[in-house]
Amino acid sequence: MSEEKEVTKRPIPIDKEVSWDKTQTIMSKTDLYGTIEYANEVFVDVCGYEDYELMAQPHNIIRHPDMPKIVFKVLWENIQKGNQFHGIVKNLAKSGRYYWVITNFEYSRDENGNIVNYIARRKAVPQDVITKHIEPLYKKLLQIEQVSGIGASEKYLIGFLEEQGLSYVDLITKLMVENEKEQQLQRAPQEVVPVEIEETESRGFFSRFFGR
Ligand SMILES: Cc1cc2nc3c(=O)[nH]c(=O)nc-3n(C[C@H](O)[C@H](O)[C@H](O)COP(=O)(O)O)c2cc1C
C-alpha cells in the first residue's frame, strides 16, 4: 500500500453522487501493492476514467478525501492475510462526484498458496446503511484523524467496535443483514423470521449479495 504512487492531479470533489446502474458489479484486479491490472467496463463507466488511464495506476486514484485512513489500514491488514473482508468505501470519480460501494475481495494464489493478485468486486450500498451508520462513523473518524492522527482514529474505532463486540467486518455484515431484513419487513412483514446474525449467515449473505 505504501509503495503506491500518488496520482498528481486529483479531481476536486463535488457533493453529487455519480448516477449509475446500481444492479451492476464493479470489478478490478490489482497486484500486491494495489496497482490496477484490470478494470471491468462497469468500473470504467462509474469512475469516469478510461481504462488506459486506470491501468498501472495505484488504486488510490479513486480515493475520496472523506474516507478516513484507518478504514484502509483495516482493509490492508485483512487482505494481506487473505481474510474474508468486506469494506464500505466512498470513491471519487473523475468528474469529482462520489459513489459508495461495498467490496468483496478474492485472492489469486500461486502454487505455494501465496497471494499474487487481489480481485475486488463491488456493489452499491443501501442508502440507509450509508446515511444512518457509515457516514456518521466515517465523519467522526476523519475528524479525529485531522486533529490527532491515525493512531487516535484507530483507538476510537477499536473502542467503538469493542463496545458492540464486533470486528469491522462483523459491523458491516450486521448493517447489511439488518438492512435486508428491514426491506423484507416492509415488503412482506408476515414472512420474516427473526434470526441471530451468525458467521454462517454473514457468509451466506455475501455469497448471495455478490452472486458467488
Ligand atoms: C483490489 C483492491 C481494490 C481497492 N479498491 C479501492 C477502492 O475502490 N477505493 C479506494 O479508495 N481504495 C481502494 N483500494 C485501496 C487503495 O489501494 C488505497 O490503499 C486507498 O485508496 C488509500 O490510499 P493510500 O493507501 O494511498 O492512503 C483497493 C485496494 C485493493 C488491493
Ligand as a Chemical Component Dictionary entry (heavy atoms), coordinates in Angstrom:
data_LIG
# 
_chem_comp.id                   LIG 
_chem_comp.type                 NON-POLYMER 
_chem_comp.pdbx_formal_charge   0 
_chem_comp.three_letter_code    LIG 
# 
loop_
_chem_comp_atom.comp_id 
_chem_comp_atom.atom_id 
_chem_comp_atom.alt_atom_id 
_chem_comp_atom.type_symbol 
_chem_comp_atom.charge 
_chem_comp_atom.model_Cartn_x 
_chem_comp_atom.model_Cartn_y 
_chem_comp_atom.model_Cartn_z 
_chem_comp_atom.pdbx_ordinal 
LIG C1  C1  C 0 -8.135  -4.916 -5.021 1  
LIG C2  C2  C 0 -8.135  -3.581 -4.328 2  
LIG C3  C3  C 0 -9.211  -2.726 -4.504 3  
LIG C4  C4  C 0 -9.234  -1.475 -3.899 4  
LIG N1  N1  N 0 -10.312 -0.671 -4.113 5  
LIG C5  C5  C 0 -10.298 0.584  -3.621 6  
LIG C6  C6  C 0 -11.363 1.492  -3.905 7  
LIG O1  O1  O 0 -12.357 1.148  -4.552 8  
LIG N2  N2  N 0 -11.255 2.750  -3.411 9  
LIG C7  C7  C 0 -10.189 3.172  -2.664 10 
LIG O2  O2  O 0 -10.162 4.343  -2.266 11 
LIG N3  N3  N 0 -9.194  2.316  -2.362 12 
LIG C8  C8  C 0 -9.226  1.058  -2.823 13 
LIG N4  N4  N 0 -8.195  0.202  -2.513 14 
LIG C9  C9  C 0 -7.174  0.639  -1.540 15 
LIG C10 C10 C 0 -6.130  1.505  -2.194 16 
LIG O3  O3  O 0 -5.097  0.672  -2.695 17 
LIG C11 C11 C 0 -5.511  2.500  -1.183 18 
LIG O4  O4  O 0 -4.963  1.826  -0.076 19 
LIG C12 C12 C 0 -6.537  3.531  -0.681 20 
LIG O5  O5  O 0 -7.139  4.211  -1.752 21 
LIG C13 C13 C 0 -5.933  4.559  0.272  22 
LIG O6  O6  O 0 -4.866  5.187  -0.319 23 
LIG P1  P1  P 0 -3.429  5.207  0.371  24 
LIG O7  O7  O 0 -3.103  3.780  0.706  25 
LIG O8  O8  O 0 -2.542  5.827  -0.617 26 
LIG O9  O9  O 0 -3.642  6.053  1.616  27 
LIG C14 C14 C 0 -8.150  -1.073 -3.077 28 
LIG C15 C15 C 0 -7.063  -1.932 -2.900 29 
LIG C16 C16 C 0 -7.059  -3.181 -3.495 30 
LIG C17 C17 C 0 -5.911  -4.097 -3.273 31 
# 
loop_
_chem_comp_bond.comp_id 
_chem_comp_bond.atom_id_1 
_chem_comp_bond.atom_id_2 
_chem_comp_bond.value_order 
_chem_comp_bond.pdbx_ordinal 
LIG C1  C2  SING 1  
LIG C2  C3  SING 2  
LIG C2  C16 DOUB 3  
LIG C3  C4  DOUB 4  
LIG C4  N1  SING 5  
LIG C4  C14 SING 6  
LIG N1  C5  DOUB 7  
LIG C5  C6  SING 8  
LIG C5  C8  SING 9  
LIG C6  O1  DOUB 10 
LIG C6  N2  SING 11 
LIG N2  C7  SING 12 
LIG C7  O2  DOUB 13 
LIG C7  N3  SING 14 
LIG N3  C8  DOUB 15 
LIG C8  N4  SING 16 
LIG N4  C9  SING 17 
LIG N4  C14 SING 18 
LIG C9  C10 SING 19 
LIG C10 O3  SING 20 
LIG C10 C11 SING 21 
LIG C11 O4  SING 22 
LIG C11 C12 SING 23 
LIG C12 O5  SING 24 
LIG C12 C13 SING 25 
LIG C13 O6  SING 26 
LIG O6  P1  SING 27 
LIG P1  O7  DOUB 28 
LIG P1  O8  SING 29 
LIG P1  O9  SING 30 
LIG C14 C15 DOUB 31 
LIG C15 C16 SING 32 
LIG C16 C17 SING 33 
# 
